Amino acid sequence: MRGHCLCRAVKFEIKTPVEACVNCHCESCRRQCSAPMTTYIGVLDGHWKWTGKLPKIFNSSPGVERSFCDTCGTPISFRSEKMSGVMHLYVAALDQPEDFAPTLHVAHEEKLPWLHLADDLPVHIGPDYTKR
């Protein structure tokens, strides 16, 4: 499975299966992607690799790295020390985003009040979906 940024400079490959596919409502993800929520997959280290230009890294908060293409600005991923060993790649950057469907809402306490969800997915308080 492959993905890339808008200008196709930053590229990556993943091996399936992935650890999770979740919708995140945290303010940091919303701001990075300029969206009311984001959807990402968690991929274990060793099951993904950069295949194009390396993305630029921004340390958005202590222990959190966010990556993006420094040419077109596309958000690509985030990594958190709290969920070490896992890279979180935005589903919208995949060549086939339709292959992944979210199973959980995380950081639900930060959901925008005007966003009304019409799904029955479970919700989780906080961004760390590994702690249920």
N, C-alpha and C positions, 0 to 999 in steps of 0.2 A: 504494500500500500504506500502511495506516495502523496506528497503535498508540496506546496510552494507558496510564496508571497505573490502579490499582484504583478510585479514586474518579472517574476520567475528567477530572480537572482538567488534568493535563499530557497533551498530545496531540502527535503528530508524524506527518509524512508522509515517505515515502521514494520515490525513483525506483529502479526495478530496471534493470539487474542490479546486484547488490551485489558488493563486492570479495571477500568471503569469509564463510563461516559456520563458526565453530569452537567447540569445547568448550574452556573455559579451566579449569585446575586450580590457578591461583595463589591463594595465601592471601588476597590482597586481594579478589579477585572472590568467593571463597567467603564471606568475612566480610560483604561488602556485601550479598550475596543470601541469606546464611544457608542455603547449599546446598553439597553436596559438590563440585559443579562448576557452571559456568554455560555458557550457549550464547549467543553474540552474532554479529551480522552487522557487517561493516565497510562503511560507506557513505561515499563521497567527499563532501567539502564541496561544496555546490552541488546535491547530489542528495538532500538532506533538509532539513526545516524544522520548527520548533515551530509548532503550530497552536492550541494552548491556552495555558494558564498556563505560564510559564517554570519549569523545574525549579530547585531549589536545587542549588548546586554545593559539593562538598566536595573540597578538595585532599588526597588520601589519602597522597601521597608526592611528592617533588620531580618536577615535570613531569607529574603525573597528576591529572586532574580526574574526579570521579565525580558523577553527577547523580541526583537522586531527587525525588519529590514531597514537599513539606513539609507537605502535608495528610494523606496516607495512608501515606507512607513508602516507596512502591514504588521500587525501584532502576530507573533508566531507561537510563543509558549510562555509558561512560567514554571519556576521550580522553587519549592519551599523546603527549608531544612527540616520542617516538621513532618514532611512526607518524603524523606530522603530516599534516594534510589529510584525515584519516579520522575519522569519528565511529563509535563502536562502540555499537550499541543492542542491548539484551537481547531475544532472540527471544521470550521469554515475554511481553513487553509488546506484541507485535504482535497485530493482530486475527486474523491467519491464520498462526500460528506453524508450522503444518504445511507451509507452502509452502517452508520452508527446512530443509535437512538438513545437519548438520555434515560437513565433509570432512577435518578435522584436529583433533588434540588438541594444545593448546599448554600451556606450563609443566608438562609431563608429569612433570618431576622433583619437583613439589610435590603430585602426586596422593596422595590419602589411601590408605594401604595396604589398607584394608578395602574400597575401591571396586574391584570387579572388572568390567571392561568386556568385553562380548561382541561387539565390532565389530572390523573389520580396518582402521580408519582409521589413517593414519600419525601418528606422534607427533613433537613438536618440543620441544626444550629451550628454555625461556624463553618469554616472552609475545609476542614480536614475530614474528608469522607471516609477515611480509614478507621476512624474512631466512632463506631456506632454503638 
